[in-house]
Amino acid sequence: MIRKRPIILTVNGSTYARDIEPRRLLTDFLREDLGLTGIHVGCEHGVCGACTVLLDGTSARACLCLAVQADGREVTTVEGMGEIGALSLLQEKFRKHHALQCGFCTPGMLATAHEILSDAAPLTDAEIREALSGNLCRCTGYEHIVRAVSEALSERLGSTAAGSAPNAG
Amino acid sequence: MQDDARPKFIGSRVQRLEDPRLLTGAGGFVDDIQLAHTLHVALVRSDHAHARILSVDVDAAGALPGVIGIYTADDFSASPLHATSRMKGYQSTGITALAEGKVRFVGEAIAAVVAESRYIAEDAAGLITVGYAPLPDLVDSRIAAASDVLLHEHHESNILVSRKFARGDVAEAFANAAIRVKDSFRFHRKTPLAIENRSYLADFNKGKQALTLYSSTQVPGVIRDALAEVLAMPGHSVRVVAPDVGGGFGGKASLYPEEILVSLLSRKLGQPVKWTSDRLEDLLTTSQAFDEAIDAELAVDKDGHLLGLKAEILGDVGAYSIYPWTAALEPMQVAGFLPGPYQLANYQAEVVAVTTNKTPAGPYRGVGRPAAAFVLERLIDMAAQRLDLDPVEMRRRNLVQPGQFPYRTGSGIVWDQSGFIECLELACKGVNYPALQAERSVARQAGRWFGVGVASYAELTGIGSRMSAAPGMPINTGTETATVEVDASGAVRATFGVASHGQGLETTLAQIVADELSVPVDSVQVIHGDSAAVTHSTGTYASRSAVLAGGAAHLSGQAVRDKVLEAAAFMLEADTDDLDIEDGIISERGTNKTLSLAEVGRAVYSEMGRFPLEMRAELDLRATKFYDPEFGTTTSATHIAAVEIDPETFIVTVKRFLVAEDCGRLINPMIVDGQVHGGIVQGIGAALYEEVVHDQNGQALSASLVDYVAPSAAETPKLEVLHLDTAALGTLGGYRGMGEGGTIGAPAAIANAITDALSHLNINISELPATPERIYRLVTQAIEGDT
């Protein structure tokens, strides 16, 4: 039997303490042990991006990450980004622009897009495409995803600019 | 909807009803389902393409704590399932849960480990050793076709089906031709690559002796019927549920051995049994497609009119004839659609479908038509170049004209009224064709390799029962059902046999029902993808759901509206003709008398004696109707692509891509756009990047997403889509299917654009994908040939 190790981590604002096998993937830990099945597994070799989560605010492939590596860290999954009836800005824009079809890649796509918005730098469509290029979507052809992220980014930058104006003055 | 009422939701960009759950991680895909005491399966798969199985040593694996059992074909008595066909000379293959005696492709499952966790199951699978006696690997379809070595010993040859057909006078057409153009074309093998891998969870209830299979399938009805046969269980005791499904594209439209396996195991063990594919297994075992070699020749008169077409089509269908579609599906479809949307009466073709030691081929978005369009559209451009005609003018002269519908093509397919010419003109206008040509001239003067490509095509969609979605296949693909009901709370439920896996059917079908009943769209709950919810269905494939299920939704919605009005008329002491419904409120015209749908529902179901006895015999607010469009309808489009090739890296960049299409009346323009976008990008992938590669021993070299390259957002251009938006004549609601078209036109348009970009070197693109390596070789050959 493989010896289990204790970990303590924060997921979507809640703290969890668990004993787990060192080889357990973060994806399996989140999906099976915590029931956070919003994270999906598409390739298990770090290419498709469906498993992307935020690890201490930075996008990371949960399928290439052992759960023990998340010890002491903060994980955000799609379940922590918004909820039915209270969608986040990105989730709203994805819905408005029909940026998802089957929805399987969407949680990972949202995590990457979340990072784009957090960086709060103005991006051209080509730059948005480059930033999203680590997340494969087979349904949408990306057109509507780019529109959704672009509009969300514009609004975020607009509100930041508007919000910072009084301080600047 | 009533004739006098304008549709409120049909034609509107209604936001999808499935989105809130999918956007918040609250969707439910098969692998998300966690049943108590579930056992997990790992499979030992063949690393030989063709070999006899001599031994399977499971001792070390079986001793591992947590392993419940290890199974091979010997442990099951279920007889093989065959995909049957009425086609003459067709040879079927047996489909079993695990390989029996021999393996026929790399990745075929030999043994199944059942364990308490997937981790333990995989540990144990790694300890199993299989002894093989290798057989000759038949990887090349031409060699396999002529080989005495048979994949399936009971067959007469490795040709599973072949057919010749001819219409018109092809010999005379070629004799009279001013020019003839021909080439040997090669479209390489693709995999559908849904981002969700296949996943199956079987739950056998011992008490009820009933099985529920949760399956990432497009066709729960087909799987239900197949499992009832294999398991020898009555249909009512086999339920197949396709919950949220993460894309299909045809790859989830067939029966898979693992669906049989987990069902047999759950019945044997009396516990839920789950298997979820990893990506390597997906790339080795999910049905592949588009693997054709096509020799074709086109005869053209001096004015550019198409006179005749000859083709020999060799389809590599892999190791098994897939259930239920059969090995005939893809190659026959290539032959059927090769004459395209053109006036081309003289046509002859020979089709051969060969079994090889590769992954079985099956449906993939477009089925045969991407290869057909690629070949014909290339030939048309080759002829146009010879005659010094513009490719658009060449098509304008040959497309079936508005007055010529219905038009019987050289293959016998009949096109009904569709905007062939209109799409061509709309595409040219949308892209500003003269300006694009000018842009090309400027680019070329600067020494850039810039090209423009045009492709037109037509496809049959929403096919009714007068023809099969796959030739000779004994499954009813032409009928769909819908049940609409209002319950005692006034809530509306609409139940369908089709299964949504990204198409947004929970929204589009709700739009239709909401308009028929005049209720808010988000008050309609759509049930789909559950074999137990309907008496019979097949599922979603072949661009059929909007047309067939949509038609059934109109019919059952109308019937329930009539029932609601009848009950309301009694309650209001009014005439049904004087009643209106709006936003779920029934009112009598000219009075202030109103009833809500909830009041009607409560009265009908809950208030004893509210209605007289003679009304009560049929007094429910529910109707089931079937729709069969008989022939189906013709969807058409023109795609225009502009590409640029880097002369140093030979990488092709798609600079512009525009589609003008006729998919009839749009139920939800936003969803239609999304379907077209997704199809185009799969077509771009097929044209430029995606290729399943096997070595001479049948080993898959494209066994990761690093090696099988699907387009990301960075390689994908901005996509422009224009719609004719005119109702189709032949279908209820005026809809045409549009789930596949993007993938049909894009490879042809891009191949033409690349050829155009390389026209200074006189290079013809006859092989797809046009990877940098292939273009490099063509360019090198062209330059060396000149010197």
Contacts between the chains, C-beta under 8 A, distances in Angstrom:
chain1	res1	chain2	res2	distance
A	1	B	65	7.3
A	21	B	119	7.5
A	23	B	119	7.3
A	24	B	119	7.7
A	31	B	31	7.9
A	31	B	32	7.5
A	32	B	34	7.0
A	35	B	34	7.3
A	36	B	25	7.0
A	37	B	25	7.0
A	37	B	28	7.8
A	37	B	29	7.6
A	37	B	31	7.8
A	37	B	32	3.8
A	37	B	34	8.0
A	38	B	24	7.1
A	38	B	25	1.9
A	38	B	26	7.0
A	38	B	27	7.6
A	39	B	25	7.3
A	40	B	29	7.1
A	40	B	195	7.7
A	40	B	196	6.9
A	40	B	246	7.2
A	41	B	31	7.4
A	41	B	197	7.8
A	42	B	195	4.7
A	42	B	196	7.1
A	42	B	197	7.1
A	42	B	279	6.9
A	43	B	278	7.9
A	43	B	279	4.0
A	43	B	704	7.7
A	43	B	705	5.2
A	44	B	278	5.5
A	44	B	279	6.1
A	45	B	279	6.6
A	45	B	704	5.8
A	45	B	705	6.9
A	45	B	706	7.6
A	47	B	704	7.2
A	47	B	705	3.8
A	47	B	706	6.1
A	48	B	195	6.0
A	48	B	279	7.5
A	48	B	705	6.0
A	50	B	195	5.6
A	77	B	25	6.5
A	78	B	23	7.7
A	78	B	24	6.5
A	78	B	25	3.8
A	79	B	24	6.9
A	79	B	25	4.5
A	79	B	26	7.9
A	81	B	24	7.6
A	82	B	23	7.4
A	82	B	24	6.0
A	83	B	24	5.3
A	84	B	20	4.4
A	84	B	21	6.6
A	84	B	24	5.5
A	84	B	26	6.6
A	85	B	20	7.6
A	87	B	20	7.0
A	87	B	23	6.3
A	87	B	24	7.2
A	91	B	23	4.4
A	91	B	24	6.9
A	94	B	19	7.4
A	94	B	23	5.9
A	95	B	15	5.5
A	95	B	16	6.9
A	95	B	19	4.5
A	95	B	20	7.4
A	95	B	23	6.3
A	96	B	15	6.8
A	98	B	15	7.9
A	98	B	16	6.8
A	98	B	670	4.5
A	98	B	671	6.6
A	98	B	673	7.3
A	98	B	674	5.0
A	100	B	19	6.5
A	100	B	22	5.9
A	100	B	23	6.8
A	101	B	247	7.5
A	101	B	502	3.6
A	101	B	503	7.1
A	101	B	504	6.9
A	101	B	674	5.9
A	101	B	675	8.0
A	101	B	678	6.6
A	102	B	22	8.0
A	102	B	194	7.5
A	102	B	195	7.4
A	102	B	196	6.9
A	102	B	244	7.5
A	102	B	245	6.6
A	102	B	246	4.7
A	102	B	247	4.4
A	102	B	501	5.6
A	102	B	502	3.3
A	103	B	18	7.2
A	103	B	19	7.6
A	103	B	22	3.0
A	103	B	23	7.4
A	103	B	27	5.5
A	103	B	244	6.7
A	103	B	246	7.3
A	103	B	502	7.4
A	104	B	29	6.7
A	104	B	194	7.6
A	104	B	195	4.8
A	104	B	196	4.4
A	104	B	244	7.9
A	104	B	246	3.0
A	104	B	247	6.3
A	105	B	195	4.8
A	105	B	246	7.8
A	106	B	22	5.9
A	106	B	23	6.3
A	107	B	25	5.4
A	110	B	23	7.3
A	125	B	718	7.1
A	128	B	713	7.6
A	129	B	712	7.9
A	129	B	713	4.1
A	129	B	714	4.9
A	129	B	716	7.0
A	130	B	713	7.8
A	130	B	714	5.1
A	132	B	712	7.4
A	132	B	713	4.3
A	132	B	714	7.7
A	133	B	712	4.1
A	133	B	713	5.4
A	133	B	714	3.8
A	133	B	715	7.9
A	134	B	712	7.4
A	135	B	712	7.6
A	135	B	713	7.7
A	136	B	195	6.2
A	136	B	705	7.3
A	136	B	710	5.8
A	136	B	712	6.1
A	137	B	195	6.9
A	137	B	713	7.8
A	138	B	193	5.8
A	138	B	194	6.0
A	138	B	195	5.3
A	138	B	247	5.2
A	138	B	249	6.9
A	138	B	678	7.1
A	138	B	682	7.2
A	138	B	710	6.8
A	139	B	195	8.0
A	139	B	247	5.6
A	139	B	502	4.8
A	139	B	674	7.4
A	139	B	678	4.7
A	140	B	674	5.9
A	140	B	677	6.0
A	140	B	678	5.5
A	141	B	674	7.7
A	141	B	676	8.0
A	141	B	677	3.3
A	141	B	678	4.7
A	141	B	679	7.6
A	141	B	680	5.7
A	141	B	681	3.7
A	141	B	682	8.0
A	141	B	716	6.3
A	141	B	719	5.8
A	141	B	742	7.6
A	142	B	677	7.6
A	142	B	681	6.9
A	142	B	712	7.7
A	142	B	713	4.0
A	142	B	716	4.9
A	143	B	673	7.8
A	143	B	677	4.6
A	143	B	716	7.7
A	143	B	718	6.8
A	143	B	719	4.6
A	144	B	673	7.5
A	144	B	674	6.0
A	144	B	677	6.9
A	145	B	713	6.9
A	146	B	713	6.5
A	146	B	718	8.0
